[in-house]
Amino acid sequence: MNQEIKREKKRAKRERIDKTTNQYMINLAWGILVIILLRFVEAGYTSSNTILQMPGIMKTFACVFAVVSVGLFVCGGKNLFDKKATFLGYAAFALTLTLGAVWIGFYPEIRNLLGGISPAALNVDSRWWISRGPIVVVVTYLVLTLVWTAVKISMIERGKKI
């Protein structure tokens, strides 16, 4: 009987570690996708053929992401399919995409506003406003969540509650 209890505890611990690892891997996959998409957006802004259409495209994406975010928050609030945490996580992701699309879509207005506050902001290369800055934010987030995941797994292995 004692062996069964030990096995059950090990199985539960392994399950928590796997769940934590899987959550990070999902974040990593979405982060890499966002980085790839930001590079495509940068290409759209640097092409003379598409530069004038990109603000409108990004504003449209911002509206779509906002609607998706609201829908996911509603589903999470209603605990649809008993997946509240999943819906809320993806709603937060969609909200982040909305804010990123708004940032890029209204880039000239935001840049001029910040340039009025600090003229040095006007000297920053536009690629940093459109893709490189957001990519740095995504990579920083992924590194911080990797560190947090490692700490969390370490605590689980030691049997400490999180």
FIVO-149304 format. One line per field, with one value per residue: residue number from 1; residue in one letter; x, y, z of N, C-alpha, C, O in turn. Coordinates in steps of 0.001 Angstrom, whole numbers, plus 500000, padded with zeros to 6 digits. Last residue first. Layout:
// residues N
nr = c(NUM, ...)
rest = c(a, ...)
n.c1 = c(X, ...)
n.c2 = c(Y, ...)
n.c3 = c(Z, ...)
ca.c1 = c(X, ...)
ca.c2 = c(Y, ...)
ca.c3 = c(Z, ...)
c.c1 = c(X, ...)
c.c2 = c(Y, ...)
c.c3 = c(Z, ...)
o.c1 = c(X, ...)
o.c2 = c(Y, ...)
o.c3 = c(Z, ...)
***
This chain:
// residues 162
nr = c(162, 161, 160, 159, 158, 157, 156, 155, 154, 153, 152, 151, 150, 149, 148, 147, 146, 145, 144, 143, 142, 141, 140, 139, 138, 137, 136, 135, 134, 133, 132, 131, 130, 129, 128, 127, 126, 125, 124, 123, 122, 121, 120, 119, 118, 117, 116, 115, 114, 113, 112, 111, 110, 109, 108, 107, 106, 105, 104, 103, 102, 101, 100, 99, 98, 97, 96, 95, 94, 93, 92, 91, 90, 89, 88, 87, 86, 85, 84, 83, 82, 81, 80, 79, 78, 77, 76, 75, 74, 73, 72, 71, 70, 69, 68, 67, 66, 65, 64, 63, 62, 61, 60, 59, 58, 57, 56, 55, 54, 53, 52, 51, 50, 49, 48, 47, 46, 45, 44, 43, 42, 41, 40, 39, 38, 37, 36, 35, 34, 33, 32, 31, 30, 29, 28, 27, 26, 25, 24, 23, 22, 21, 20, 19, 18, 17, 16, 15, 14, 13, 12, 11, 10, 9, 8, 7, 6, 5, 4, 3, 2, 1)
rest = c(i, k, k, g, r, e, i, m, s, i, k, v, a, t, w, v, l, t, l, v, l, y, t, v, v, v, v, i, p, g, r, s, i, w, w, r, s, d, v, n, l, a, a, p, s, i, g, g, l, l, n, r, i, e, p, y, f, g, i, w, v, a, g, l, t, l, t, l, a, f, a, a, y, g, l, f, t, a, k, k, d, f, l, n, k, g, g, c, v, f, l, g, v, s, v, v, a, f, v, c, a, f, t, k, m, i, g, p, m, q, l, i, t, n, s, s, t, y, g, a, e, v, f, r, l, l, i, i, v, l, i, g, w, a, l, n, i, m, y, q, n, t, t, k, d, i, r, e, r, k, a, r, k, k, e, r, k, i, e, q, n, m)
n.c1 = c(503427, 505064, 507728, 509098, 511140, 509754, 508578, 510836, 511643, 509473, 509789, 512239, 511581, 509595, 511100, 512768, 510794, 509757, 512031, 512172, 509704, 510008, 512145, 510885, 508913, 510550, 511894, 509704, 508971, 511418, 511275, 508860, 508250, 510277, 512499, 512083, 512603, 515104, 514774, 514380, 512187, 513057, 514164, 512069, 509581, 507036, 506979, 507464, 505066, 503570, 504886, 504390, 501621, 501288, 502683, 501358, 498954, 499747, 501378, 499531, 497532, 498950, 499427, 496800, 496086, 497871, 496843, 494366, 495193, 496257, 493935, 492590, 494172, 493605, 490839, 490670, 492120, 490576, 488087, 486916, 484376, 482962, 483114, 482974, 482228, 484721, 485579, 483792, 484613, 487240, 486714, 485432, 487510, 489355, 487986, 487880, 490637, 491380, 489944, 491170, 493792, 493432, 492851, 495287, 496868, 495759, 496344, 499180, 499685, 499394, 501806, 503600, 503637, 505661, 507941, 508449, 508492, 506076, 506345, 508456, 507157, 505386, 507210, 508156, 505839, 505613, 507834, 506995, 504694, 505869, 507297, 505114, 503870, 505976, 506163, 503646, 503955, 506054, 504845, 502953, 504637, 505767, 503455, 502773, 505029, 504815, 502380, 503120, 505045, 503406, 501743, 503662, 504558, 502150, 501835, 504058, 503424, 501106, 502169, 503818, 501934, 500814)
n.c2 = c(525869, 523811, 521536, 519370, 519580, 519699, 522221, 523843, 523306, 524349, 527080, 527658, 527191, 529144, 531478, 531259, 531410, 533948, 535436, 534706, 535689, 538463, 538984, 538440, 540484, 542800, 542487, 542749, 545462, 546559, 545595, 546622, 549429, 550790, 549880, 550851, 553572, 554623, 557595, 560277, 560798, 560683, 563112, 564748, 563811, 564791, 564638, 561950, 560872, 561825, 560598, 557898, 557817, 558381, 556235, 553867, 552641, 550017, 549362, 549591, 547857, 545463, 545337, 545181, 542708, 540974, 541234, 540042, 537447, 536812, 536944, 534829, 532686, 532773, 532379, 529761, 528395, 528876, 527614, 525248, 524066, 524929, 528207, 530181, 532706, 533866, 532640, 533838, 536512, 536352, 535652, 538016, 539865, 538806, 539109, 541911, 542472, 541306, 543010, 545493, 544914, 544428, 547076, 548256, 546946, 547929, 550658, 550582, 549310, 550796, 552076, 549944, 548294, 549071, 549511, 547861, 548160, 547190, 544491, 543779, 544036, 541913, 539788, 540103, 539522, 536781, 535831, 536541, 534954, 532391, 532511, 532633, 530187, 528541, 529434, 528709, 525923, 525536, 526236, 524175, 521936, 522364, 522101, 519437, 518068, 518672, 517412, 514733, 514274, 514410, 512210, 510160, 510385, 509739, 507112, 505877, 506189, 504619, 502112, 501613, 501240, 498802)
n.c3 = c(495019, 497438, 496941, 495952, 494242, 491867, 492139, 491992, 489377, 487998, 488674, 487487, 484803, 484467, 484814, 482551, 480586, 481030, 480253, 477532, 476586, 477111, 475358, 472923, 472937, 472977, 470559, 468847, 469261, 468094, 465417, 464196, 464487, 465793, 464484, 461949, 462160, 464428, 466241, 466274, 467781, 470360, 470903, 471796, 473751, 473110, 470378, 470037, 470878, 468665, 466516, 467179, 467013, 464270, 463049, 464209, 464212, 463679, 465868, 468004, 467104, 467212, 469990, 470955, 469790, 471015, 473613, 473178, 472612, 475155, 476676, 475467, 476183, 478949, 479006, 477967, 479991, 482280, 481552, 480584, 480602, 478405, 479651, 481655, 481182, 480903, 478543, 476749, 477099, 476159, 473483, 472604, 472962, 471095, 468681, 468622, 468514, 466082, 464356, 464905, 464105, 461392, 460664, 461240, 459344, 456965, 457240, 457216, 454582, 452263, 451870, 451435, 449224, 447455, 448880, 451922, 454602, 455528, 454888, 456532, 458994, 458734, 458759, 461369, 462776, 462212, 463661, 466254, 466467, 466412, 468803, 470586, 470177, 471167, 473833, 474844, 474588, 476370, 478796, 478984, 479158, 481697, 483282, 482700, 483664, 486390, 486974, 486416, 488331, 490612, 490158, 490233, 492853, 494190, 493279, 494417, 497142, 497225, 496578, 498757, 500774, 500000)
ca.c1 = c(503585, 503837, 507216, 507885, 511486, 510615, 507724, 510036, 512543, 509753, 508560, 512071, 512651, 509262, 510027, 513353, 511657, 508887, 511532, 513292, 510007, 508931, 512293, 512026, 508525, 509583, 512665, 510423, 508085, 511022, 512384, 509104, 507337, 508886, 512393, 512011, 511206, 514791, 514804, 515607, 512045, 512259, 515087, 512487, 511040, 507458, 506666, 508476, 506240, 503187, 504857, 505763, 502276, 500682, 503083, 502762, 498970, 498810, 501953, 500833, 497224, 498452, 500541, 497633, 495333, 497947, 498208, 494422, 494515, 497117, 495034, 492014, 494129, 494973, 491391, 490027, 492562, 491964, 488183, 488262, 485243, 483662, 482662, 483611, 481135, 483861, 486263, 483794, 483236, 486993, 487408, 484748, 486264, 489685, 488354, 486636, 489821, 491933, 489667, 489730, 493528, 493822, 491846, 494096, 497131, 495755, 494951, 498449, 499975, 498273, 500619, 503759, 502620, 504368, 507280, 508206, 509697, 506360, 505269, 508650, 508283, 504856, 506384, 509098, 506400, 504617, 507774, 508239, 504571, 504931, 508034, 506102, 503152, 505490, 507308, 504056, 502884, 506253, 505936, 502506, 503767, 506612, 504225, 501829, 504679, 505999, 502509, 502020, 505429, 504503, 501155, 502881, 505503, 502767, 500804, 503901, 504631, 501029, 501162, 504416, 502828, 500000)
ca.c2 = c(527119, 524316, 522762, 519115, 519588, 518536, 521028, 523827, 523015, 522904, 526367, 527799, 526411, 527732, 531171, 531265, 530234, 532801, 535513, 534403, 534262, 537694, 539201, 537624, 539067, 542557, 542504, 541471, 544381, 546802, 545231, 545197, 548500, 551055, 549623, 549397, 553131, 553972, 556134, 559798, 560949, 559557, 562022, 564814, 563674, 564681, 565914, 562896, 560663, 562164, 562062, 558393, 557537, 559255, 557635, 554180, 554079, 550696, 549421, 550250, 549283, 545925, 545388, 546324, 543932, 541158, 541669, 541443, 538219, 536799, 537864, 536178, 533077, 532877, 533647, 530875, 528364, 529347, 529040, 525648, 523960, 523648, 527336, 528889, 531741, 534302, 532356, 532374, 536113, 536757, 534710, 536724, 540013, 538923, 537768, 541134, 542985, 540774, 541569, 545307, 545327, 543325, 546026, 548706, 546734, 546488, 550197, 551100, 548643, 549960, 552904, 550817, 548051, 548654, 550690, 547725, 548575, 548612, 545280, 543709, 544924, 543277, 540020, 540258, 540872, 537716, 535646, 537094, 536411, 532793, 532393, 533714, 531414, 528402, 529544, 530126, 526610, 525204, 527046, 525574, 522107, 522364, 523340, 520515, 518013, 519102, 518861, 515367, 514224, 515361, 513546, 510375, 510596, 511050, 508109, 505918, 506811, 506042, 502728, 501773, 502378, 500000)
ca.c3 = c(494273, 496814, 497517, 496712, 495668, 492127, 492090, 493219, 490492, 487922, 489037, 488938, 485438, 484287, 485755, 483896, 480672, 481310, 481635, 478428, 476487, 477739, 476806, 473342, 472874, 474057, 471810, 468902, 469699, 469488, 466298, 464434, 463829, 466177, 465919, 462136, 462161, 463157, 466293, 465643, 466332, 469854, 470574, 470393, 473729, 474509, 471013, 469587, 471718, 470038, 466609, 467060, 468304, 465277, 462815, 464441, 464511, 462791, 464523, 468065, 467267, 465912, 469049, 471324, 469497, 469564, 473337, 473593, 471562, 473976, 476984, 475395, 474768, 478450, 479493, 477271, 478593, 482226, 481861, 480148, 481787, 478310, 478585, 481910, 481297, 481999, 479799, 476913, 477415, 477549, 474354, 472549, 473720, 472514, 469143, 468651, 469620, 467332, 464392, 465131, 465486, 462263, 460471, 461976, 460777, 457237, 457170, 458375, 455852, 452695, 452093, 452602, 450260, 446916, 448315, 450484, 453887, 455723, 454290, 455084, 458667, 458832, 457570, 460254, 462850, 461688, 462207, 465706, 466511, 465360, 467547, 470524, 469822, 469787, 472929, 474811, 473858, 474953, 478265, 478941, 477989, 480507, 483306, 482409, 482241, 485644, 487161, 485678, 486917, 490445, 490255, 489023, 491757, 494389, 492964, 492965, 496591, 497584, 495713, 497432, 500859, 500000)
c.c1 = c(502306, 504109, 505988, 507292, 510269, 511002, 508550, 509121, 511769, 510663, 508784, 510864, 512537, 510307, 509634, 512289, 512280, 509684, 510627, 512821, 511154, 509251, 511242, 512264, 509665, 509193, 511736, 511252, 508768, 510065, 512058, 510183, 507613, 507965, 510968, 511927, 511067, 513380, 514359, 515712, 513269, 512092, 514338, 513450, 511497, 508979, 507095, 508244, 507386, 504388, 504482, 505804, 503696, 501361, 502531, 503113, 500391, 498797, 501048, 501414, 498525, 498092, 500110, 498827, 496189, 497217, 498413, 495819, 494510, 496498, 496003, 493090, 493496, 495016, 492833, 490623, 491977, 492483, 489609, 488473, 486707, 484604, 483550, 483125, 481648, 482699, 485419, 484478, 483162, 485581, 487234, 485383, 485516, 488435, 488644, 486909, 488527, 491124, 490164, 489380, 492050, 493564, 492163, 492970, 495946, 495940, 494820, 496978, 499256, 498470, 499410, 502507, 502643, 503272, 505902, 507465, 509537, 507600, 505512, 507571, 508533, 505964, 505822, 508343, 507418, 505121, 506784, 508249, 505824, 504796, 507138, 506888, 504113, 504754, 506857, 505201, 503212, 505176, 506133, 503605, 503271, 505777, 505102, 502549, 503742, 505696, 503702, 502099, 504375, 504916, 502218, 502273, 504758, 503752, 501360, 502904, 504539, 502240, 501038, 503445, 503478, 500861)
c.c2 = c(527899, 525646, 523206, 520346, 519391, 518459, 519788, 522600, 522927, 522484, 524849, 526994, 526470, 526850, 529698, 530896, 530129, 531500, 534332, 534424, 533860, 536203, 538412, 537774, 538181, 541078, 542229, 541385, 543017, 545728, 545447, 544905, 547046, 549942, 549861, 549032, 551623, 553377, 555575, 558278, 560433, 559620, 560816, 563707, 563655, 564641, 565937, 564284, 561589, 562021, 562529, 559913, 558088, 559082, 558582, 555641, 554568, 552203, 550207, 550423, 550080, 547408, 545912, 546466, 545157, 542431, 541885, 542019, 539707, 537629, 537939, 537216, 534449, 533311, 533845, 532212, 529535, 529391, 529565, 527140, 524272, 523407, 526096, 527833, 530328, 533348, 532734, 531973, 534607, 536359, 535062, 535699, 538683, 539022, 537784, 539717, 542191, 541243, 540968, 543828, 545129, 543671, 544827, 547691, 547183, 546235, 548717, 550647, 549250, 549389, 552092, 551649, 549043, 548579, 550345, 548957, 548454, 549074, 546771, 544518, 544939, 544273, 541441, 540478, 541120, 539157, 536629, 536979, 537074, 534318, 532797, 533689, 532587, 529659, 529472, 530340, 528094, 525853, 526782, 526465, 523548, 522598, 523460, 521860, 519145, 519119, 519412, 516895, 514926, 515436, 514626, 511769, 510893, 511375, 509527, 506985, 506935, 506778, 504223, 502455, 502672, 501267)
c.c3 = c(494356, 496128, 496739, 497368, 496552, 493596, 492430, 493260, 491810, 489068, 489026, 489407, 486961, 484957, 485668, 484932, 482060, 481340, 481968, 479885, 477415, 477720, 477576, 474845, 473375, 474093, 472999, 470178, 469760, 470004, 467774, 465476, 464197, 465691, 466404, 463616, 462323, 463215, 464943, 465606, 465574, 468341, 470017, 469975, 472278, 474604, 472475, 470158, 471334, 470978, 468010, 467192, 468289, 466639, 463884, 464169, 464772, 462973, 463575, 466664, 467270, 465970, 467685, 470379, 469782, 469144, 471837, 473340, 471905, 472849, 475796, 475695, 474582, 476995, 479025, 477705, 477817, 480789, 481689, 480390, 481449, 479490, 478499, 480918, 481563, 482241, 480994, 478216, 477638, 477981, 475824, 473469, 473751, 473375, 470637, 469173, 469742, 468542, 465702, 465242, 465820, 463729, 461362, 461839, 461633, 458725, 457481, 458390, 457056, 454096, 452564, 452895, 451409, 447984, 447751, 449969, 452372, 454958, 454406, 454361, 457162, 458480, 457565, 458945, 461736, 461719, 461590, 464176, 465927, 465311, 466376, 469226, 469714, 469334, 471469, 473831, 473747, 474091, 476776, 478379, 477864, 479249, 482062, 482351, 481853, 484150, 486387, 485789, 486053, 488973, 490040, 489015, 490462, 493268, 493135, 492539, 495078, 497015, 495975, 496467, 499506, 500000)
o.c1 = c(502213, 504918, 505893, 506445, 510397, 511174, 508103, 508923, 512020, 510470, 508340, 510926, 512716, 509960, 509367, 512548, 512316, 509300, 510713, 513167, 511112, 509086, 511553, 512553, 509434, 509146, 512106, 511310, 508448, 510305, 512389, 509995, 506673, 507023, 510509, 511355, 510030, 513009, 513351, 516639, 513198, 511879, 514914, 513537, 511330, 509586, 507471, 509196, 508189, 504688, 505020, 506656, 504151, 501642, 503236, 503793, 500598, 498648, 501539, 501887, 498619, 498315, 500818, 499199, 496291, 497670, 499050, 495952, 494638, 497189, 496509, 493149, 493832, 495793, 493238, 490883, 492695, 493201, 489823, 488985, 487620, 485539, 484775, 482774, 480861, 482239, 485393, 484013, 482546, 485382, 487094, 484681, 485022, 488318, 488228, 486159, 488121, 490946, 489448, 488610, 491719, 493160, 491273, 492217, 495638, 495246, 493892, 496445, 498748, 497488, 498503, 502191, 501776, 502098, 505064, 506476, 510404, 507743, 505193, 507845, 508794, 505729, 505784, 508781, 507521, 504862, 507076, 508630, 505722, 504786, 507593, 507120, 503948, 504986, 507309, 505207, 503072, 505460, 506356, 503331, 503181, 506170, 505174, 502279, 503900, 506058, 503618, 501903, 504703, 505113, 501968, 502283, 505161, 503786, 501078, 503117, 504895, 502098, 500882, 503851, 503668, 500552)
o.c2 = c(528991, 526447, 522998, 520229, 519260, 517363, 518928, 522013, 522046, 521423, 524147, 526308, 525461, 525866, 529070, 530091, 529056, 530569, 533774, 533535, 532788, 535524, 537768, 536790, 537268, 540480, 541502, 540331, 542209, 545143, 544607, 544040, 546304, 549556, 549195, 548001, 551155, 552750, 556011, 557734, 560182, 558593, 560013, 563397, 562644, 565336, 566982, 565027, 561974, 562918, 563525, 560455, 558677, 560060, 559481, 556250, 555561, 552953, 550982, 551504, 551121, 548139, 546711, 547580, 546061, 543147, 542856, 543163, 540545, 538418, 539014, 538255, 535159, 534188, 534971, 533078, 530225, 530318, 530582, 527845, 523632, 522615, 526216, 526716, 529389, 533198, 532014, 531071, 534148, 535917, 534167, 534959, 538269, 538343, 536882, 539195, 541835, 540484, 540209, 543433, 544648, 542808, 544275, 547465, 546550, 545400, 548297, 550295, 548487, 549015, 552639, 551895, 548984, 548782, 551231, 549387, 548902, 550267, 547532, 545155, 545994, 545237, 542096, 541266, 542235, 539927, 537243, 537922, 538055, 534904, 533470, 534733, 533445, 530147, 530258, 531317, 528678, 526287, 527717, 527355, 524080, 523372, 524524, 522670, 519746, 520064, 520489, 517594, 515619, 516524, 515630, 512443, 511761, 512505, 510410, 507681, 507969, 507871, 505005, 503273, 503834, 502240)
o.c3 = c(493797, 496596, 495530, 498254, 497770, 494131, 493189, 494324, 492633, 489662, 489935, 490427, 487642, 485610, 486693, 485826, 482663, 482047, 483062, 480663, 478018, 478733, 478578, 475527, 474168, 475168, 473922, 470810, 470632, 471060, 468611, 466331, 464486, 466383, 467331, 463970, 462792, 464208, 464386, 465005, 464371, 467697, 469284, 468787, 471596, 475420, 473006, 470398, 472183, 471765, 468493, 467895, 469270, 467332, 464344, 464995, 465470, 462009, 462755, 466313, 466620, 465005, 467071, 470009, 468952, 468251, 471429, 472904, 471012, 472205, 475474, 475037, 473635, 476618, 478735, 476870, 477092, 480414, 481028, 479521, 481971, 479375, 478520, 481298, 481684, 483372, 481993, 478913, 478599, 479113, 476657, 474159, 474800, 474395, 471363, 469998, 470848, 469494, 466354, 466118, 466904, 464508, 462010, 462787, 462643, 459305, 458172, 459443, 457877, 454738, 453192, 454059, 452281, 447674, 447587, 450562, 451622, 454693, 453492, 453344, 456585, 457752, 456523, 458107, 461225, 460794, 460563, 463481, 465191, 464229, 465451, 468617, 468847, 468228, 470636, 473083, 472672, 472974, 476006, 477573, 476758, 478376, 481446, 481464, 480790, 483449, 485796, 484795, 485090, 488433, 489372, 487985, 489688, 492782, 492325, 491546, 494513, 496467, 495038, 495641, 499145, 499312)
***
